[in-house]
Amino acid sequence: MYKNEIFLDAPNLGELEKKYLNKAIDSGFVSTAGDFVPEFEKKFARYLGTNKAVAVQSGTASLHIALYELGIGQKDEVIVPALTFVATVNPVAYVGAKPIFVDVDIETWNIDHEKIEEAITDKTKAIIPVHLFGNPCNMDAILKIAKKHNLFVIEDATESLGAKYRNYYTGTFGDFGCFSFNGNKLITTGGGGMVIGQDADKLEHIKFLVNQARDNERGYYHPEIGFNYRMTNIEAAIGLAQMEKLDEFLVKKKLFNQIYKDELGKINEVIFQKELSSAKSSWWLTSIIFKKEININGLQKELKKNKIPTRRVFMPIIEFPPYKNFKKSNYLNSYYIYKHSLCLPSSTLNKEDDIYFICKTIKKILQ
């Protein structure tokens, strides 16, 4: 039996995070006040080369507040991919708008830009492209469509921190970019998220809204309906430590992805999520797709016997009861990818030997 523990998407935390946490505790500010939150926001914005960043409670909160700030609500429609995590779509429902599902591209697994225009109506107000598993969307095509139809673009970059499209980071192309720092993401704050953008006034208003819309100059006075979407000082402290490791994590993710490609690419029936020539994925999760019919659940069980954790690719959102009535197409690619794909261990806690062992085991099972 293989001696090392293998991790699917576990966070990589250590002494540096403990050091920052101790500073936060010693400061006495462990909740939503303290110096680490604004410091984390500034460092994050500076890394991405954007004007401003606002820390929030989660990636879901970042998408919700972005939609809310843009005035999207009742009777509006928002275009989303059929293949994504449900947190991309739920915020559309939170604001009372209607999600319009578009199938994904079979190679990149991202929203198929060639099918977006046929989904646009006079009620459409925004597009939410998702950089699935860290792989950048075709932002040139999406922004061209958005400009033509006067639509907002909110990038769901929750899985793609560090990924680039035409040498610019994902999340920096749309009206807003939304990020997640959940425990399984490239960097974590334990929870938390971030909204970024170039419009400083809109971001300043978001900062106001996520603090219960409190007017600090007038004490406990709230001129608008706000949200309790603030990040804590403790979370931001962890985030600052993680930012120092970000480039190291990205290098490791890329290395693991290359090993998987070198080893499993030799199997005829295995193919990988494809990068656009103008893009560089962060490879948050490396995933494979089997061209032939295969028992994915059975493969997972065999891998689990060897202590190799895996996870299924997201089920198409239109399978869920709240969204079944929004189905307007057959979404062939989304279903094909879901039925034929598997996400492989990609945590930066793993070692190169672990990835080689995983590949060896998969090849043995598939013989």
C-alpha positions as CSV (number, residue, x, y, z in Angstrom):
1,M,0.0,0.0,0.0
2,Y,1.2,3.5,-0.9
3,K,2.6,5.2,2.2
4,N,1.8,8.9,1.5
5,E,-1.5,10.5,2.2
6,I,-3.0,11.9,-1.0
7,F,-5.2,15.0,-1.0
8,L,-7.9,16.0,-3.4
9,D,-8.1,19.7,-2.8
10,A,-7.1,20.3,0.8
11,P,-5.7,23.7,1.8
12,N,-1.9,24.2,2.3
13,L,-1.4,25.9,5.6
14,G,1.5,26.1,8.0
15,E,3.7,28.2,10.2
16,L,3.3,31.4,8.2
17,E,-0.5,31.3,8.6
18,K,0.0,30.7,12.4
19,K,2.2,33.7,12.6
20,Y,-0.4,36.0,10.9
21,L,-3.2,34.5,13.0
22,N,-1.2,35.2,16.2
23,K,-0.8,38.8,15.1
24,A,-4.6,39.1,14.5
25,I,-5.3,37.6,17.9
26,D,-2.8,39.8,19.7
27,S,-4.2,42.9,18.1
28,G,-7.6,42.1,19.8
29,F,-9.4,42.5,16.4
30,V,-10.7,39.0,15.4
31,S,-14.0,40.0,13.8
32,T,-14.8,42.5,11.1
33,A,-12.6,45.4,12.4
34,G,-8.8,45.4,12.1
35,D,-5.9,46.3,9.8
36,F,-5.6,43.0,8.0
37,V,-8.8,43.3,5.9
38,P,-7.8,46.5,4.1
39,E,-4.3,45.2,3.8
40,F,-5.5,42.0,2.2
41,E,-7.8,44.0,-0.2
42,K,-4.9,46.2,-1.3
43,K,-2.5,43.4,-1.8
44,F,-5.0,41.4,-3.8
45,A,-5.9,44.3,-6.0
46,R,-2.2,45.1,-6.6
47,Y,-1.5,41.4,-7.5
48,L,-4.2,41.4,-10.1
49,G,-3.5,44.9,-11.4
50,T,-7.0,46.1,-10.8
51,N,-8.2,49.4,-9.3
52,K,-9.9,48.2,-6.1
53,A,-10.9,45.0,-4.3
54,V,-13.5,44.5,-1.6
55,A,-13.3,41.5,0.8
56,V,-16.6,39.6,1.4
57,Q,-17.9,36.6,3.3
58,S,-17.8,34.1,0.4
59,G,-17.5,33.7,-3.4
60,T,-21.3,33.4,-3.4
61,A,-21.6,36.7,-1.6
62,S,-19.3,38.3,-4.1
63,L,-21.5,37.3,-7.0
64,H,-24.7,38.3,-5.2
65,I,-23.4,41.8,-4.3
66,A,-22.0,42.3,-7.8
67,L,-25.5,41.5,-9.3
68,Y,-27.1,43.7,-6.7
69,E,-24.8,46.7,-7.3
70,L,-25.5,46.5,-11.1
71,G,-29.2,46.8,-10.4
72,I,-30.2,43.4,-11.7
73,G,-33.5,42.2,-10.4
74,Q,-37.0,41.2,-11.1
75,K,-37.8,40.3,-14.8
76,D,-34.2,40.5,-15.8
77,E,-32.3,37.6,-17.3
78,V,-28.7,36.6,-16.7
79,I,-26.8,34.2,-19.0
80,V,-24.9,31.4,-17.2
81,P,-23.2,28.2,-18.2
82,A,-25.2,25.0,-17.7
83,L,-22.0,23.3,-16.3
84,T,-20.8,25.1,-13.2
85,F,-21.1,25.0,-9.4
86,V,-24.6,25.9,-8.2
87,A,-23.2,29.0,-6.4
88,T,-22.8,30.7,-9.8
89,V,-26.5,30.5,-10.4
90,N,-28.1,30.9,-6.9
91,P,-27.2,34.6,-6.6
92,V,-29.1,35.3,-9.8
93,A,-32.2,33.9,-8.0
94,Y,-31.3,35.9,-4.9
95,V,-31.9,39.1,-6.8
96,G,-35.1,37.8,-8.4
97,A,-33.6,37.5,-11.9
98,K,-33.9,34.5,-14.2
99,P,-30.9,32.4,-15.1
100,I,-30.7,31.5,-18.8
101,F,-28.5,28.5,-19.3
102,V,-26.1,28.0,-22.2
103,D,-24.2,24.9,-23.0
104,V,-20.4,24.7,-22.7
105,D,-17.7,24.1,-25.2
106,I,-16.7,20.4,-25.4
107,E,-13.0,21.2,-25.3
108,T,-12.6,24.0,-22.8
109,W,-15.7,23.1,-20.7
110,N,-16.5,26.8,-20.5
111,I,-19.6,28.6,-21.7
112,D,-19.9,28.3,-25.5
113,H,-19.6,31.9,-26.8
114,E,-21.1,30.8,-30.1
115,K,-24.4,29.9,-28.3
116,I,-24.6,33.0,-26.2
117,E,-26.3,35.4,-28.7
118,E,-29.1,33.0,-29.4
119,A,-30.0,33.1,-25.7
120,I,-30.1,36.9,-25.5
121,T,-33.5,38.6,-25.3
122,D,-34.7,42.1,-24.5
123,K,-34.7,41.1,-20.8
124,T,-31.0,40.0,-20.8
125,K,-28.9,42.2,-18.5
126,A,-25.7,40.3,-17.9
127,I,-23.4,37.4,-18.7
128,I,-21.6,35.4,-16.0
129,P,-18.7,33.5,-17.6
130,V,-17.2,30.9,-15.4
131,H,-13.5,30.0,-15.7
132,L,-14.2,26.4,-14.9
133,F,-11.5,24.6,-12.8
134,G,-9.2,27.6,-13.4
135,N,-9.4,27.5,-17.2
136,P,-10.0,30.9,-18.8
137,C,-13.0,31.6,-21.0
138,N,-12.8,33.2,-24.4
139,M,-13.1,36.7,-23.0
140,D,-12.6,38.5,-26.3
141,A,-15.7,36.9,-27.8
142,I,-17.8,37.3,-24.6
143,L,-16.9,41.0,-24.2
144,K,-17.6,41.6,-27.9
145,I,-21.1,40.1,-27.5
146,A,-21.7,42.1,-24.3
147,K,-20.7,45.4,-25.9
148,K,-22.9,44.7,-28.9
149,H,-25.9,44.1,-26.7
150,N,-25.0,46.5,-23.9
151,L,-24.7,43.8,-21.3
152,F,-22.8,43.6,-18.0
153,V,-20.1,41.0,-17.6
154,I,-19.5,39.5,-14.1
155,E,-16.6,37.0,-14.2
156,D,-16.9,34.0,-11.9
157,A,-13.2,33.7,-11.2
158,T,-13.8,31.8,-8.0
159,E,-11.7,28.8,-9.3
160,S,-9.3,30.7,-11.4
161,L,-7.1,33.0,-9.3
162,G,-3.7,33.3,-11.0
163,A,-5.0,32.2,-14.4
164,K,-4.4,34.5,-17.4
165,Y,-6.1,35.4,-20.7
166,R,-3.9,37.4,-23.1
167,N,-1.5,38.0,-20.2
168,Y,-4.1,39.6,-18.0
169,Y,-5.6,37.9,-15.0
170,T,-9.0,36.4,-15.0
171,G,-11.5,38.5,-13.1
172,T,-10.1,41.8,-14.5
173,F,-12.0,41.8,-17.8
174,G,-15.6,42.2,-16.8
175,D,-17.5,44.9,-14.8
176,F,-16.7,42.9,-11.8
177,G,-14.6,39.8,-11.0
178,C,-15.6,37.5,-8.2
179,F,-13.3,35.2,-6.2
180,S,-13.6,32.5,-3.5
181,F,-11.3,31.6,-0.7
182,N,-13.1,28.5,0.4
183,G,-10.9,25.8,2.0
184,N,-10.5,24.0,-1.3
185,K,-9.5,27.0,-3.4
186,L,-5.9,27.9,-4.6
187,I,-5.6,30.1,-1.6
188,T,-7.9,30.1,1.4
189,T,-9.1,32.3,4.2
190,G,-11.2,29.5,5.6
191,G,-14.1,31.0,3.9
192,G,-14.4,34.4,2.3
193,G,-14.3,36.0,-1.1
194,M,-13.4,39.1,-3.0
195,V,-15.0,41.4,-5.6
196,I,-12.7,43.4,-7.9
197,G,-13.1,46.0,-10.6
198,Q,-11.9,49.2,-12.1
199,D,-14.9,51.4,-11.1
200,A,-13.8,52.7,-7.7
201,D,-17.2,54.3,-7.0
202,K,-19.1,51.1,-7.5
203,L,-16.6,49.1,-5.4
204,E,-16.8,51.8,-2.7
205,H,-20.5,51.4,-2.6
206,I,-20.2,47.6,-2.4
207,K,-17.8,48.1,0.6
208,F,-20.6,50.2,2.2
209,L,-23.3,47.7,1.4
210,V,-21.5,44.6,2.8
211,N,-21.1,46.5,6.1
212,Q,-24.9,46.6,6.6
213,A,-24.9,49.9,4.7
214,R,-23.7,51.7,7.8
215,D,-22.9,55.4,7.7
216,N,-19.9,55.5,10.0
217,E,-20.1,59.3,10.3
218,R,-23.6,59.0,11.8
219,G,-23.0,56.0,14.0
220,Y,-25.6,53.3,13.7
221,Y,-27.4,54.9,10.8
222,H,-28.3,52.8,7.7
223,P,-29.6,54.8,4.7
224,E,-29.9,51.7,2.5
225,I,-30.6,48.0,2.9
226,G,-27.3,46.4,3.4
227,F,-25.7,42.9,3.9
228,N,-23.6,41.3,6.6
229,Y,-21.1,40.2,4.0
230,R,-17.9,41.3,5.7
231,M,-14.7,39.3,5.9
232,T,-13.2,39.0,9.4
233,N,-9.7,40.2,10.4
234,I,-8.7,36.6,11.2
235,E,-9.7,35.4,7.7
236,A,-7.8,38.3,6.1
237,A,-4.7,37.4,8.2
238,I,-4.8,33.9,6.8
239,G,-5.3,35.4,3.3
240,L,-2.2,37.6,3.6
241,A,-0.1,34.6,4.5
242,Q,-1.5,32.6,1.6
243,M,-0.8,35.5,-0.8
244,E,2.9,35.1,0.0
245,K,2.6,31.5,-1.2
246,L,0.4,32.1,-4.3
247,D,3.0,31.9,-7.0
248,E,4.5,28.8,-5.4
249,F,1.1,27.2,-5.4
250,L,0.6,28.1,-9.1
251,V,3.9,26.5,-10.1
252,K,3.0,23.3,-8.3
253,K,-0.5,23.1,-9.8
254,K,1.0,23.5,-13.3
255,L,3.6,20.8,-12.6
256,F,1.0,18.3,-11.4
257,N,-1.1,19.0,-14.5
258,Q,1.9,18.4,-16.7
259,I,2.7,15.1,-15.0
260,Y,-0.9,14.0,-15.5
261,K,-0.8,14.9,-19.1
262,D,2.5,13.2,-19.7
263,E,1.4,10.0,-18.0
264,L,-2.3,9.7,-18.7
265,G,-2.1,11.3,-22.1
266,K,-0.6,8.0,-23.3
267,I,-4.0,6.4,-22.8
268,N,-6.1,6.6,-26.0
269,E,-9.4,7.1,-24.3
270,V,-8.2,9.9,-21.9
271,I,-8.3,13.6,-22.9
272,F,-7.9,16.8,-20.8
273,Q,-9.7,20.1,-20.5
274,K,-8.1,22.2,-23.2
275,E,-6.6,25.7,-22.7
276,L,-7.1,28.3,-25.4
277,S,-3.9,29.3,-27.1
278,S,-4.3,32.8,-25.6
279,A,-4.9,31.5,-22.1
280,K,-3.0,30.0,-19.2
281,S,-5.1,28.0,-16.7
282,S,-4.3,28.0,-13.0
283,W,-5.2,24.3,-13.0
284,W,-7.0,24.6,-9.8
285,L,-8.3,21.1,-10.4
286,T,-6.9,18.8,-13.1
287,S,-9.7,16.8,-14.7
288,I,-9.9,14.1,-17.3
289,I,-12.6,13.0,-19.7
290,F,-13.0,9.5,-21.1
291,K,-13.9,9.3,-24.7
292,K,-15.4,5.8,-24.2
293,E,-18.2,4.9,-22.0
294,I,-16.8,4.2,-18.5
295,N,-18.2,3.5,-15.1
296,I,-17.0,6.7,-13.3
297,N,-18.4,5.7,-9.9
298,G,-16.8,2.3,-10.2
299,L,-13.4,3.9,-11.1
300,Q,-13.8,6.1,-8.1
301,K,-14.3,3.2,-5.8
302,E,-11.3,1.4,-7.1
303,L,-9.2,4.5,-6.6
304,K,-10.5,4.9,-3.1
305,K,-9.3,1.4,-2.3
306,N,-5.8,2.8,-3.0
307,K,-6.6,5.8,-0.9
308,I,-6.8,8.1,-3.9
309,P,-9.6,10.7,-3.5
310,T,-11.5,12.0,-6.5
311,R,-14.6,13.9,-7.3
312,R,-17.2,14.1,-10.0
313,V,-17.4,17.1,-12.4
314,F,-20.4,19.3,-11.5
315,M,-23.9,18.0,-12.5
316,P,-25.6,20.3,-15.0
317,I,-27.6,22.9,-13.0
318,I,-30.8,22.2,-14.9
319,E,-30.9,18.8,-13.1
320,F,-31.7,20.5,-9.8
321,P,-35.4,21.0,-8.9
322,P,-35.2,24.8,-8.5
323,Y,-33.9,25.2,-12.1
324,K,-35.7,22.4,-14.1
325,N,-38.2,24.8,-15.5
326,F,-35.5,27.0,-17.0
327,K,-34.3,24.2,-19.3
328,K,-34.5,25.4,-23.0
329,S,-32.0,23.1,-24.7
330,N,-30.5,19.6,-24.5
331,Y,-27.1,20.8,-23.2
332,L,-25.4,17.9,-24.8
333,N,-21.8,18.9,-24.0
334,S,-22.6,19.7,-20.4
335,Y,-24.1,16.2,-19.9
336,Y,-21.4,14.5,-21.8
337,I,-18.6,16.1,-19.7
338,Y,-20.5,15.3,-16.5
339,K,-21.0,11.6,-17.4
340,H,-17.5,11.0,-18.7
341,S,-15.2,13.1,-16.5
342,L,-13.3,12.9,-13.2
343,C,-11.4,15.5,-11.1
344,L,-8.1,14.2,-9.9
345,P,-6.1,15.0,-6.7
346,S,-4.7,18.5,-7.2
347,S,-3.9,19.8,-3.7
348,T,-0.5,21.5,-3.3
349,L,0.0,19.3,-0.2
350,N,0.7,16.5,-2.6
351,K,4.2,15.6,-3.9
352,E,5.3,14.7,-7.4
353,D,5.6,11.0,-6.4
354,D,2.0,11.1,-5.3
355,I,0.9,12.2,-8.8
356,Y,3.0,9.5,-10.5
357,F,1.4,6.9,-8.2
358,I,-2.1,8.2,-9.0
359,C,-1.3,7.9,-12.8
360,K,0.2,4.4,-12.3
361,T,-2.9,3.3,-10.4
362,I,-5.4,4.7,-13.0
363,K,-3.5,3.0,-15.9
364,K,-3.5,-0.3,-14.0
365,I,-7.3,-0.1,-13.3
366,L,-8.0,0.7,-17.0
367,Q,-6.0,-2.1,-18.4
